[in-house]
């Protein structure tokens, strides 16, 4: 279910951004906002999960069949992760547009981006499964990953000459969190 939710969310994000990418004036800043939003939403969802999932599990209906409970819980998990994953799906087309500025270089540049994306997925899966989860556990791994997104977004905005003022406005609430 989680893999299906990820693939669906990434596809939806790519589809949505394909409709608006030509209207975005500043793709670097947009990427910074995307990364920051992914991290913040992930932290908010973690807090919601910690607060409410134990209660939802406790209140399972005894008379409901295993299939009924499973379908409801899988559907909840599928929907719950969609917002950050949709935003993640928007990043690859934006990076592609930033990197491949003209049609002559498009195929080669997109190929390089696809290769880097695949290599990053492999490295991320390895790190999550063999390093982060054993050392940090699930909750701390989610927090660490969300913080990487937030820091990356802040760096993109912080080093952007036109966005430094907005960056300071965003930085204070993030530090408070």
Residue pairs with C-beta under 8 A, 6 or more apart in sequence:
1 74
1 77
1 78
2 77
2 81
4 78
5 77
5 78
5 81
5 82
5 85
6 81
6 85
8 78
8 82
8 85
9 81
9 82
9 84
9 85
9 86
9 88
9 89
10 85
10 86
10 88
10 89
10 92
11 89
12 82
12 86
12 89
13 85
13 86
13 87
13 88
13 89
13 90
13 91
14 89
14 90
14 92
14 93
15 89
16 86
16 89
16 90
17 89
17 90
17 93
17 94
18 93
21 27
21 93
21 94
21 97
24 30
24 94
26 160
26 162
26 163
27 94
27 97
27 98
28 98
28 156
28 160
29 156
29 157
29 160
29 162
29 163
30 94
31 91
31 94
31 95
31 98
31 153
31 156
32 152
32 153
32 154
32 155
32 156
32 157
32 160
32 163
33 153
33 157
34 87
34 90
34 91
34 94
34 153
35 91
35 149
35 150
35 152
35 153
35 156
36 149
36 150
36 153
36 154
36 157
36 170
36 174
37 84
37 87
37 153
38 84
38 87
38 88
38 146
38 149
38 153
39 145
39 146
39 147
39 148
39 149
39 150
39 151
39 153
40 146
40 150
40 174
40 177
41 83
41 84
41 87
42 84
42 142
42 145
42 146
42 149
43 143
43 146
43 177
45 80
45 81
45 83
45 84
46 139
46 142
46 143
46 146
49 80
50 139
56 76
60 69
61 68
61 69
92 113
92 117
95 113
96 109
96 110
96 113
99 109
99 112
99 113
100 106
100 109
100 110
100 113
128 141
128 145
132 140
132 141
132 144
132 145
133 141
136 144
150 174
154 167
154 170
154 171
154 174
157 163
157 164
157 166
157 167
157 170
158 164
158 167
158 171
160 167
